[in-house]
Amino acid sequence: MRVAKQKDVYLFELQKGAKMIEDCCTDNEFKQYLDDMLGGINLFAFKSMVLGCTHFIHKKQVFASFGLPVYDNAKKVADDLKKSLEQRGLAKKHGPKGSVTFALTDNSEVQFKKYIGFFNKL
């Protein structure tokens, strides 16, 4: 794992984390991954965690299990998306609810079920 320090901020690269979440890992599996990745680090030296990847919001409770306050960027991402849609004239205040269409490159039933399972958890 690559760790970079910038002033009083440490960046921990969790390379497999997003993929695990996309593959619908359990909280226990994700906790084990974090234990393995962060096991040698004294987390009591830190004041908080900030989740830099939007995937990690789905496992925020697992990060919180380490006993530190956890902050995410969900509101910032949503606000930026809203602003971008408004600037392009694509934001709608009212109207019918939208729909979701899945288009998978490999067209396998396994992949389809994986993404449906992930979507249903939202």
C-alpha positions in Angstrom: 0.0 0.0 0.0 1.3 3.4 -0.9 1.0 6.1 1.8 1.7 9.7 1.1 2.0 12.5 3.6 1.0 16.0 2.7 1.4 18.4 5.7 -0.8 16.8 8.4 -2.8 14.7 5.9 -2.0 11.1 5.1 -3.3 9.5 2.0 -3.9 5.8 2.0 -4.3 4.1 -1.3 -6.9 1.3 -1.1 -6.5 0.0 -4.6 -9.0 -2.9 -4.3 -11.6 -1.2 -2.3 -13.8 0.2 -5.1 -13.7 -3.0 -7.0 -14.7 -5.0 -3.9 -17.7 -2.7 -3.4 -18.7 -3.0 -7.0 -18.6 -6.8 -6.6 -21.0 -6.4 -3.6 -18.6 -7.6 -0.9 -20.1 -7.9 2.6 -19.2 -5.5 5.4 -17.2 -8.3 7.0 -15.2 -8.9 3.9 -14.5 -5.1 3.5 -13.6 -4.8 7.2 -11.1 -7.7 6.8 -9.6 -5.9 3.8 -9.3 -2.6 5.8 -7.8 -4.5 8.7 -5.2 -6.0 6.4 -4.4 -2.7 4.7 -4.4 -0.5 7.9 -3.3 -3.1 10.4 0.2 -1.8 10.9 -0.9 1.8 11.3 -1.7 3.4 14.7 -5.1 4.9 13.9 -5.2 6.5 17.4 -2.7 9.1 16.1 -5.4 10.4 13.7 -8.3 12.7 14.4 -10.6 11.6 11.5 -11.0 9.8 8.2 -12.1 11.5 4.9 -13.4 9.2 2.2 -12.0 10.3 -1.1 -13.7 7.7 -3.3 -17.4 7.9 -3.8 -17.6 4.1 -3.7 -16.5 4.2 0.0 -19.7 6.0 1.0 -21.4 2.6 0.7 -19.1 1.2 3.4 -19.0 4.3 5.6 -20.1 2.3 8.6 -17.2 -0.1 8.2 -14.7 2.8 8.2 -16.5 4.2 11.3 -15.9 0.9 13.1 -12.3 2.0 13.5 -13.5 4.6 16.1 -12.7 7.8 14.2 -15.1 10.3 12.8 -15.7 9.7 9.1 -16.4 12.4 6.5 -17.4 11.8 2.9 -17.7 13.9 -0.2 -21.3 12.8 -1.2 -22.9 16.3 -0.8 -20.1 17.9 -2.7 -20.4 15.4 -5.6 -24.2 15.8 -5.7 -23.9 19.6 -5.6 -21.4 19.6 -8.4 -23.6 17.4 -10.5 -26.6 19.6 -9.9 -24.7 22.7 -10.9 -23.4 21.0 -14.0 -26.9 19.9 -15.0 -28.3 23.3 -14.4 -25.5 25.0 -16.5 -26.3 22.7 -19.4 -30.1 23.2 -19.1 -30.6 19.5 -18.1 -31.9 20.0 -14.6 -35.7 19.5 -14.2 -37.6 20.8 -11.2 -40.7 18.7 -11.9 -41.8 16.0 -14.1 -41.9 12.2 -14.3 -39.5 10.2 -12.3 -36.5 8.9 -14.2 -35.5 5.4 -15.0 -32.3 3.5 -14.9 -31.0 1.6 -17.9 -28.1 -0.9 -17.5 -25.8 -1.5 -20.5 -23.1 -4.0 -19.9 -20.2 -4.7 -22.2 -20.0 -8.4 -21.5 -23.7 -9.0 -21.5 -23.4 -11.8 -18.9 -26.2 -12.7 -16.6 -23.8 -12.9 -13.7 -22.7 -9.3 -14.3 -26.3 -8.1 -14.7 -27.3 -9.7 -11.4 -24.3 -8.2 -9.7 -25.2 -4.6 -10.8 -28.9 -5.1 -10.0 -27.9 -6.3 -6.5 -25.8 -3.3 -6.0 -28.5 -0.9 -7.3 -31.1 -2.5 -5.0 -28.9 -1.8 -2.0 -29.0 2.0 -2.7 
